Amino acid sequence: MDKIVRILAVDDHEMIVLGYKYTLEGTDFENYKVVVNTAPSYEKGKAEIESAANRIPYDIILLDISMFPDSAKEERSGEDLGLLAKEISPTSKIVFLSSFSDSYRINHLLKTVNPDGYMVKSEVDERTLQEMVKTVLDQPPYYTAAALQAIRRKMANEDQIDERDKKILYQLSIGTKTKDISSIVAAASTTVENRKRHLKVIFGVENGNDFALIEEARKRGFI
């Protein structure tokens, strides 16, 4: 009898996780059969992981980054669930499937959770899902092309700027005003402005505006 590989897919978009389920359960893998359970939220995913950890832990846990909270009192993300899964189910492989393809988010997640894979949803299809399962079970990690490109861009520019600079660039890219960025990065507004000027020099856009800085940072894989 073939080995059973148990997968949990946590995503608040039902059609997406059903797509994962039908694709993987319908695939004829060599030497094993895949069974996929689903959960629509952080809390239900947490309950599934905890319950399985006390019996037979999931082989692979698939997580989206953004999730609608079960309660308005407490909002949790896939990143939070990934960290929790690492603690309570350490033998499970963690793979993120997200619409986010920007370098900042991907590399931040790799640093905080250290997952066994990252897939950009626009690149997810039958082939990549099958490749992900095979790779993660045998020789992780697995990355789709856009995720790998984001990782490589960051590696090429790793020593140029520090974590605070990266946060400033990311906040600028999502439209946060300088006065608000100062509180987010715990620095005075004048410090943020000085860092922006310094970053423009590093990126060769010292005569440009914030938009030019953002565009160059994006090209170099920082956001």
N, C-alpha and C positions, 0 to 999 in steps of 0.2 A: 504494500500500500504506500502511495506517495505521502511524503511529509506534508503537513499542513503549515503554511506560512500565514500567520494572523496579522492583519493590518487594521489599524484604526484611522479613519479619515475624519478630521474635525474641521468643519467649515459651515458657516451659517447660510450658505447658498445650497439648498437641497439638490438642485439639478446638477451642480458641479460634483458633489460627492457621489451621487448616484452614477454619474458618468465614470468616475474612478472605479466604483464598485463593479459595474457591468463590464468595463473594459478588462480589469485585472482578473475578475473571476471567470471571464470567458476566454482567457489566454491559456494556451496549453504550454505551461512551463515544464522544463525537463526536471524530473526528480521531485517536484513538489507541486502542490495545489494551493492557490491563494484564496483566502476567505477575508472579505472586507466588512468590518462593522463601521457604522457612521455615528457621528454626534454633531448636533447643530450649534453648540455653544461651548464657552469655556467651562462652565459648571458641569455640563453633561459629559464633556470630554474628560474633565478631571475625575468624575465619578467612574467612568469607564476604565481609565488608566489605573486608578486605585484598586478597583475591583479585580482587574486582570492581574495586577502585580501580586495579589495575594493567592492567585491560582496559577495561571499560565500567562506570563507577561506577553504583551504584543511584540511581534518581531519588528514591525515598523509602525511608527506613528506619523501620519501626515497632518501638517498644521498650516492653516492660513494665518497671516499676521493679524489682520483686522477681524474682529468678531463683535457682533452686537451683544451687549451685556444682557444676562437674564434679568438683572435688576438694575435700576438706575442708581442704586446706592454704591455699587462697586463695578467699575469697568475694568476688565482684564483683557489682555491681548494674547495672541498666539505665542509671542515671545515669553510672556509670563508662564503659559502652559508648557512651553518647551523646557524652561528652567525647572519647573516642578516635575515634569516627566523624567528629567535627568536624575532627580533625587530619588523618586519613588519607584522608578522602573529603569534602572541603569543599564540593563541589557538591551533595551529597546533602541532601535535606530530612529533618529529624529530627522524628518525631511520637511522643509517648508515649501509650500506651493502658494505663491503670492503674485498679485498683479504688480507689485513694486519691483522695478528694475533699476532704480537709481543706485549708484555706487555707495552712497552714504548709508542707506538703510541696509543693503545687503552686507556690507563689511561690518557695520555695527552689530548685526545679528550674528555673524560668524564669530565675532569677538566675544559677545556676551553668552551665547548659547552653545556655540561650537557644534552645529548640527552635522548630520551625516550627508546632507544634500540640500540644495536650493534650486527650485524650478520656477521660472517666470511663467505665469499662467498662459500667456499668449503663445508660448512655445510648447505647451503640454498637448500631446496627442497620444494615440495608441502606442506608437513606437517609443516615445520618450518615457512614458509610464512603464512600459515593459523593461526598457534599459535601466531605468532607475531602480526597479526592484532587484534585478539581477546584480547590478553594481553594488548597491547598498548592502545586500546580503553577503556578497563575496569579497568586495574590495572597495569600500567607501573612501572618499565621498563621491557624490554624483551632482554635477551642475549642468543646467542647460546653457546654451551658447551665450545668451545675454548675461547670465549670472557670472559665468567664467570670464567674460570680457570685463565686467565691472571689477572683479577681483584682480585681474591682471593690470588694469589701469591704475588701481590703487597701489599695487606693489611697485610699479614703475616710478611712483611719485612719493613713496612712503616717508622719506626723511625730510621733506620740504616744509611741512606744516604740522602743528601739534593739534591735540584734541579740541582745544578751545577754538582754534581757527576753523576746524571742520564744522563745529557747531554753528559758528557765525555764518559760514558759507551756506549751510543747510537752511538756517532761519531766513537768510536773505532770499534764498531760492523759493521759499514758500510765501514770501511777501511780508515777513515780520519787519516792523519798523525798528530802526536802530535803538530808539529809547526803550523799546520792549525787549530787544535782544540783550541789553545790558543786564537786566534782571535774570534772564534765562541762563546766561553764562557767568553770572556773579562777577560782573566787572562794570566799571563806570562807563558812561556813554563815550567819554573822551578816549578811553582805552579801546573800545570797540572801533571807533573811527580810526585810531592809530593802526590797529590791526588790519583794518580794511585797506588802508593806504599801503601798509607793508605787503599785504597779499597781492595788491595790484602790481607792485614792483616785481615780486617773485614771478607772477604770471605774465609779465611783460605788457600789462595794460594800464600803466600808471597814469595815462592821460584819459582813460576811459571812465565811464560811470559804473554804477553798481551792476547794471545789466551786463556790461562787458565782462566784469569780474565773474559774475555767475556763469556766463557762457563759457569762459575759459576754464573755470573750475569744473564745469560739467564735462568738457572735452578731456580733462585730465583725470577724470574719474573720482572726484571728491564729492560730488553730489549726483 
